[in-house]
Amino acid sequence: MRVIKEGENYFGTVYHIYKNQVKIRTISVTRVHQTYEGVEYIFLLDSRGKVIKEVFNFINDYCKGEVKNSREQATSALKLFYSFLEIRDITVQDLDRNEVNNLSRFILGDAIEGNLFQLLLTTKRSIPTHNQYLDTIRKFMKFIEAKSDYLFGQTIASISKGGFGFLSHTKTITVNKYKTNITRHNSFDSYVPKYISLQEFSKVKKFIVSRNSRHNLRDLLIINLMFTRGMRLGEVLGLTLEDIKVHPKDPNAGILILRNRLSDKKNQQAKTCFKVFKKEDYNSNLYTEEGVGYQTITVPATLMEDLKKYIETSRDLLSLSDSVLDNIFQNSIADSLDNENEKNYYLFLNKNGTPLTAAGFNKMLKLVFVNIGISIDHKNKRNNLSHRFRHGYAMYLIENMNKDISYVKRELRHKSIQSTLQYYNPKQETILEHTKELEKKLLDYYKE
């Protein structure tokens, strides 16, 4: 499979094509401004450095009467269009229904995956920009007399227009609308799901595996601990090597001990465990009481095996630089609670060998969300990033495994049912589906 990743160079956005994790080509359609005899011309060069003549004529002849800003916007749309054509290795004559849909998603910045290719994008565009770009592309295709039945396909839409005042009448008019232009009700723009679904979790894992990164195993472990074990990010980042124990009933499975340490940073704390303020707190009755001072998480054999593998590879003396090793042994030290004579270290590390931070992990996670099309909420951080996995675990227990609320409370390690109830946040599609199901049952009942 070929993987195409969006990148940047001196001239702007480019697309790197990888095959078997080896870069084989770079798509780079470049915008150029050049002044000749007092007139500024705007044109595009393809990846081979050749002028795209049709675009030159369209921008500088057909659109020459428009203001510069409009010509720049048209150039941006066509730069994206020709980048897409080069990536897909097609011409404007090949824009069938499937390719037009791929083009639409490409403009929006959604990840695209086919049987033979995967396209990973970082730049997102709004629906108005998407529609404006498609309108420019249609205008350009008419100019060069190219055809695409699906791109130019139209439908009739009804629009309500109201007058002014309390007694004014509303008038409905019909207009022609391009099928490939997107419309969305405003109420959906602000809606962001509070949890990761099982399907989204699978996409996240698949994307992480597709990356050419030595941190793949680390990142997979973290999202697995959050989604399949319901752990908070702080609890994950606060794990140390001595917190990983073999399960007493199964030598292949394990138990994770969640507890706070004086050496913890703010983003490494176990939220519902006893907080320590001085070294003497380690010996207090509260700190050593399960459910108060510490909590335990059961880990299945497969996850335990991955944890062992990560510990080995992340601390491989032969493959790491001296500076990284120095950071591991000097700057990732954690308080040792089980044996004061042995040094203890935080489990999850960044590329420099120091403990991974929440900011560092969330930066990576945001990139994953953007690439696979999971909504990012810029206004309400509680709906964002890592905590959605813990919510996803709760929703999976409720909706897929039909577990009752008391079971979910125990799995999430909540102290009250009220805290657990806040985790039940079905998506709008699910609410609509349940509403239709209820309506059908009521109608069937009255028919009888």
C-alpha positions, 0 to 999 in steps of 0.5 A: 500500500502507498501512503501519502503524507502532507508536509511543508517545504519552502514553497508551501504544502507538498505531499510525500508518497511512501511505499513500504515506508520508503519515500519514493516521490514528492508531489509539489505543485508550486504557485509563482508570481512574476511581473512582465512589462508592469503586469503581474502574472500568477501561475502554477508549476507542476511537480516536474517544474513545468507551467500548467498552461491551462491554469495560466490562461484561466487565471491571467486571461479569463479571470484578469478582470477580477481583483487580485484577491479573487485570483489568488483564491482561484489559484489556491483552489487549482493548486489543490486540484492539480495536487490531487490529480498528481497524487491520484495519477489521473487527468481532469477527464477521469473525474468519475463519481468515486474520484469526485468524492475523493476530491471533496474529502481531499479539499476538506482535509479528511483522511482517505483510504483505498485498497491501494493507498492511504492519504494522511492530511493535516490541513482542514478546511471549512465547508464554505471554503470547500464549496468555493473551491469546487465552484472554482474547479467547475468554472475552470473545467468549463473554461477548458471544456472538460466534463464530469457529470457527477461534479456538475450534477445538480438538484433542486433545493427549497429555501424559505425566505421571511419578511420583516415584522411579526405578521410577515409571511414566509415565502419558499423558493426553489433553486438549483444546487450542486450535489457535491456542495455540502450543506450542514445545519448550524446546530451540528457545527458545535457538536463534538462527541464526548467519547471515542467509539469502537470504530474510531478506536480502530481507526486511531490504532490503524493510523498509529501503526501506519506511521514511520515512528519508533514510538508506535508501540508506546502510543498504542499502549497508552490508548489501549490502557485508556480505552480498554482499561479506562485509565486516565492519562495522568494515571498512565503517565504516572506509571513506573516500572515497579507498578507493573506486577505479575497477576497472582492467578495468571503468570501471563497477565498482570496488575498495574498499581496506581498511586501518587508519588512526591516525584510526580509532576502535575500531569502524572497524578492518579486523580482519585488516589491519596495525595502525598505531600511529604515522604512520611505519607508513604507509611501512613495507613491511608496511603497503604489502603487499597481503594484509598491510597492506591488502586489496581488495574488488571491487565490481560496477557496480550497487553502485558506482553506489549508492556514488557516489549516496550520496556525492553525496546525503550531502554535498549542500551545498544540502540540509544544515544548517550544523551538519551540514556543519560536522560533515562537514568538521571531525569526519569527517576521516580520515588521507589516505594517497594524497595528503597535500595533499587532505583525506579523509573517512569514507564513512558518516555519521550524521544529525549528519554525524559518522562512523556508529558500530557502536552506531548502526548496530546499534541500527537493525539491531535494530529491523529484525530485531524488525520482520521476525521475525529472532531476537535473541540477548540472551545470545551477542552473536556470533550477533547483528546485523551479523556474521550478514550476513558469515556469510550470505555464506559460507553462500550461497557454500556452499549456493547456489553450491556453492563449495568451502571454499578459495574461501570462504576467499579471499572471506572473506579468512581466513588459515586454513581453520580460521577459514572452517570456523567459518562453516559453521553450517547452521540446524536446519531444514537439518540436519533436511532433510539427515537426512531426505534421507540416511535416504531414500537409505539406505532406498532402497539397502537396498530394492534 
